[in-house]
């Protein structure tokens, strides 16, 4: 038995132990080919297998060279040069050049340690003593159609803004923000009394980081093409080559609100320019100094063929300019940030022109503080800080807190403590921002503050004062006794008011959110338990979630920011923002060179052409044979 095994093993490995051959044997494919040839031809016609292998290899190499030279060119591989035919009028196009640094106009201001009626007049007066008003060209409702039409004509002649132009304009935006940091903070102070640190972080630093990220990734986010989705070879289009090309929408309209006039105007504009769109920005005149400054800066730094501002400085409530821009059917995409009420109007107007739109709306953002949150003091600190930022006027602020009844008293006391710690005097400059927006809104808030004091459905723990003439609201903590009747629970507060409700369990908190105020823009969770966090994430729907903190998810450039349902649709930030201003155009190129070999049987099959006759029976038979039907 052992001898037999040795013989078998010797036979198995004999080819490895035998003496080396003079020349390397041809591959198995050529061996099989030569064997078939030897059957047909006499033995003397093939001198050696190596000669035959060389002949076949030379033939295949020649075929490869032939195919390489005469292979049909594909548009997929050609560079995108954005060649545009000359216009009929043969007019020479104006070449845009960057302008020098913007000079901030002088603005009268007073130094005061405390707000008074005469000080408030400097902020809210209708008279405008800004130096640059005489030079500024206001683009109002009458001028908007001509401006939009002019920019649309540029878009038609240049379907996409070239990558080099995008990088140039993004660099200009970076200059705009860095060189005018003081002017931006001043304008925000004149409009809303915004503390300079808040103004710097929100309207200078965050837009600057967004611009730098887009500059860094502009080429990578805009490839010439990307591969099509995975698909089966059993396609009626086969044989073919398919890919996806980025296609900017064209002319974009960005409608910015008054609460963050630079952040929410420049952020979407950066995404649009990175995607290859031209942009028209319509700021809100409820922050009039910021709107005018934005107009002046864009006019100074940006190419008017790529970005313009309309409506800034136009007198009135802004409704006429809003209607004027929404009536223009030349826009290819609309990006709106604001209230749900106005968002519905914008969506309806866009539907009339079949224009896609992105809506960044608001809503009542809940906070769930579970029994196992661990650090009640930190949860209260975060909720008070997030609620009072920008005087409570931001769409991601925590609106109401659903806290477990076992820690509700402690949480309320901690909130009151942090209000007194953060704002020992709220009515001095730089302590906190002031109320912004239309005058009617501020008057309504003063009226609701009086209703809250007399309401039996809620109890004011601290604060509750609104000084209408100064546009000031005191930081307020409210304990809600009846959510159905409470004044503070009627709608999104959009003010420095934090409402607290006691719940018996996390399940009750989830049910309250889903029944009363579903689909918030943001949802906040304070819990140490991964199981509790998972329970809330799986049973609620919201635009974004932040665990054990507030607001930070909205400022993270790596995360898309957007709403769902009542809080809007679409998203921006980073690559997600770029995708909101473009689509991926599918391209399929039919392969025709196979007709040289298959005579059209596969590359141009006669089955698809009429008359059909019994072709259906043939197709089904072939599909059954291939087990595809």
Secondary structure, DSSP 8 states (H G I E B T S, - for coil): -HHHHHHHHHHHSHHHHS---SS----HHHHHHHHHHHHHS-GGG---HHHHHHHHHHHHHHHHHHHHHHS---TTTS---------TT-----------------------SS--HHHHHHHH-S----GGGTT-----HHHHHHHHHHHHHHHHHSSS--HHHHHHHHHHHHHHHHHTHHHHHHHHHHHH---HHHHHIIIIIHHHHHHHHHHHHHHHHS-S-EE-----S--TT-SEEEEEEEEE-SEEEEE--STTTTHHHHHHHHHHHHHT-EEEEE--GGGHHHHHHHHHHHHHHS-TTTEEEESTT-SSSSHHHHHHHHT-TT-SEEEEES-HHHHHHHHHHHHHTT-EEEEE----EEEEE-TT-S-HHHHHHHHHHHHHGGGG-STTSEEEEEEETTTHHHHHHHHHHHHHHH-S-TTSTTTS----S-HHHHHHHHHHHHHHHH-SSEEEEE---EETTTTEE--EEEEES-TTT-GGGSS---SSEEEEEEES-HHHHHHHHHHHS-SEEEEEEE-S-HHHHHHHHHH--EEEEEESSSSGGGG-TTS-B---GGGEE--BSHHHHHHTTEEEEEEEEE--TTHHHHTTTTTT-GGGSS--TTHHHHHHHHHHHTT--
